[in-house]
Amino acid sequence: MYMTRIRNEAINESDLNSDSQKQVRDIYIYSSIEHDDLIGMSANKLIESLGNMTDINKIILHINSEGGDLFEGVAIYNLLRNSGVEIECIIEGFCASSASIIAMSANKIIMRRGSVLMIHKPITFALGTSEELNKCAEVLNMITENIIGIYQARTVLSRDMINDLMKKETFMTGAMAKNFGFCDEYENEEIQPAKPDQE
């Protein structure tokens, strides 16, 4: 399921002309990342949701997704990153695999309480001769380097460290993600026990 919503936020309440309003677009990715428009979020579906972005000043990207198609995730990442619009990403629950690549497009990433971010090396299925399988491994290594570059542009980590985290299929809490540079803020408020009613 994916949803979009437009809301208007006043820049200056004293200014009532048309320039006093800016449009903030909420984009919800609460599904897998798929090339097929009928299954989950795709780059094409995102373009249709955003429409003409000339009247949009900010996109708030809400993510709860296990990921999915790698190149569709990369396409969405590039679409958002090169949109010229301020992007804020809020990780509401799970943000894994290609969904984590999409999150890296944001100027600011916030992880909600209890949310988790996961990164791993690309996976594929292969069938063929030894030469074909070796070629497949070469392609996977090339793709891995591309993904490392995306993560490195957002974090404070070296390529070797990111490669190691991907190899281990690393799950990160908000605190871990902020420490590594994968997010800017995370919610860490303690849940207060309910107080009994007093007579």
C-alpha positions in Angstrom: 0.0 0.0 0.0 1.2 3.5 -0.7 -0.4 6.8 0.0 0.2 10.5 -0.7 -1.2 13.5 0.9 -0.7 17.3 0.2 -0.9 19.8 3.0 -0.4 23.5 3.0 1.8 25.2 5.5 1.8 29.0 5.9 5.2 30.6 5.6 4.1 33.8 7.0 0.6 34.2 8.5 0.7 38.0 7.9 1.2 37.5 4.2 -2.0 36.4 2.5 -0.9 36.3 -1.1 -0.3 33.1 -3.0 3.4 33.1 -2.2 2.5 32.8 1.5 1.7 29.1 1.1 4.1 26.3 0.5 3.0 22.8 -0.3 4.4 19.9 1.7 3.8 16.5 0.1 3.7 13.4 2.3 4.7 10.2 0.6 4.0 6.9 2.4 6.0 3.8 1.4 4.3 1.1 3.5 5.0 -1.8 1.0 7.7 -3.6 -0.8 9.8 -1.8 -3.5 8.8 -3.4 -6.9 9.2 -2.7 -10.6 5.6 -3.9 -11.0 3.2 -1.0 -10.3 0.5 -3.3 -9.2 2.4 -4.9 -6.3 4.3 -2.2 -4.4 6.0 1.2 -4.7 7.8 1.8 -8.0 9.6 4.7 -9.5 6.8 5.2 -12.0 4.1 5.2 -9.2 6.1 7.7 -7.3 6.3 10.0 -10.3 2.5 9.8 -10.8 2.0 10.6 -7.1 4.3 13.6 -7.1 3.0 15.0 -10.4 4.3 18.6 -11.2 6.8 19.3 -8.4 7.1 23.0 -9.2 4.7 23.9 -6.4 6.2 21.5 -3.9 8.8 22.9 -1.4 9.2 19.8 0.7 8.6 16.1 0.6 8.1 14.1 3.8 8.9 10.5 3.1 7.4 8.0 5.5 8.9 4.5 5.3 7.9 1.1 6.7 9.2 -1.3 4.1 11.2 -4.5 3.9 12.7 -3.4 0.6 12.6 -5.3 -2.6 13.9 -4.6 -6.1 17.3 -3.0 -5.9 17.3 -1.0 -9.1 13.8 0.3 -8.5 15.1 1.5 -5.1 18.1 3.2 -6.8 15.8 4.8 -9.3 13.5 6.2 -6.6 16.6 7.3 -4.6 17.9 9.3 -7.7 14.5 10.7 -8.5 14.1 12.1 -5.0 17.7 13.2 -4.6 17.7 15.1 -7.9 14.2 16.6 -7.5 15.5 19.9 -6.2 13.0 19.6 -3.3 13.9 19.3 0.4 13.4 15.7 1.5 12.8 14.6 5.0 12.6 10.9 5.7 10.7 9.4 8.7 11.4 5.8 9.4 8.2 4.6 11.0 9.0 0.9 11.5 11.2 -1.2 9.3 13.5 0.3 6.6 15.5 -2.5 5.0 17.4 -3.4 1.9 16.4 -1.1 -1.1 14.1 0.9 1.2 17.2 2.0 3.1 18.8 3.2 -0.1 15.7 5.3 -0.7 16.0 6.8 2.8 19.5 8.0 1.9 18.1 10.5 -0.6 16.8 12.6 2.3 18.4 15.8 3.6 17.2 14.7 7.1 16.4 11.2 8.4 14.4 10.6 11.6 13.9 7.2 13.1 10.8 6.7 15.3 10.8 4.9 18.5 11.3 1.1 18.0 12.1 1.5 14.3 14.9 -0.5 12.7 17.2 0.1 9.6 18.8 -2.8 7.9 21.5 -3.0 5.2 22.9 -6.1 3.4 24.7 -7.1 0.3 22.7 -7.6 -2.9 21.2 -11.0 -3.5 20.4 -12.8 -6.8 19.6 -16.3 -8.1 21.8 -17.7 -10.8 21.8 -20.8 -13.0 24.4 -21.5 -15.7 28.0 -22.5 -16.5 31.0 -21.7 -14.2 31.8 -18.8 -16.5 28.3 -17.5 -16.2 28.3 -17.8 -12.5 31.7 -16.1 -12.2 30.3 -13.2 -14.4 27.3 -13.0 -12.0 29.6 -12.7 -9.0 31.5 -9.9 -10.8 28.3 -8.0 -11.4 27.2 -8.5 -7.8 30.5 -7.1 -6.6 30.1 -4.1 -8.9 26.6 -3.4 -7.6 27.9 -3.7 -4.1 30.4 -1.0 -4.7 27.7 1.2 -6.1 25.5 0.7 -3.0 28.5 1.4 -0.7 29.0 4.7 -2.5 25.4 5.7 -1.8 25.7 4.8 1.9 29.1 6.5 2.2 27.8 9.7 0.8 25.4 9.9 3.7 27.4 8.4 6.6 30.8 9.0 8.3 32.0 5.5 7.6 34.8 4.1 5.4 34.0 1.9 2.4 35.5 -1.1 4.2 33.3 -0.6 7.2 30.2 -0.2 5.2 31.1 -3.4 3.2 31.5 -5.2 6.5 28.2 -4.0 7.8 26.5 -5.1 4.6 28.2 -8.5 4.7 26.9 -9.1 8.2 23.4 -8.0 7.3 23.3 -5.4 10.0 20.1 -4.4 11.8 20.4 -0.9 13.4 18.4 0.8 16.2 18.0 4.5 16.0 21.0 5.0 18.3 23.2 2.8 16.2 22.1 4.4 13.0 22.8 7.9 14.3 26.2 6.8 15.5 27.1 5.5 12.0 25.5 8.4 10.3 22.6 6.6 8.7 20.1 8.9 10.5 20.1 12.4 12.0 17.6 12.0 14.9 15.9 9.1 16.7 13.2 9.0 19.3 14.4 7.5 22.6 11.8 8.6 25.2 11.2 6.2 28.0 7.6 4.9 28.1 6.1 5.9 31.3 3.9 3.4 33.1 0.2 4.2 33.3 -0.7 5.8 36.7 -3.7 4.3 38.5 -6.7 6.6 38.8 -6.8 8.4 42.1 -10.0 8.9 44.0 
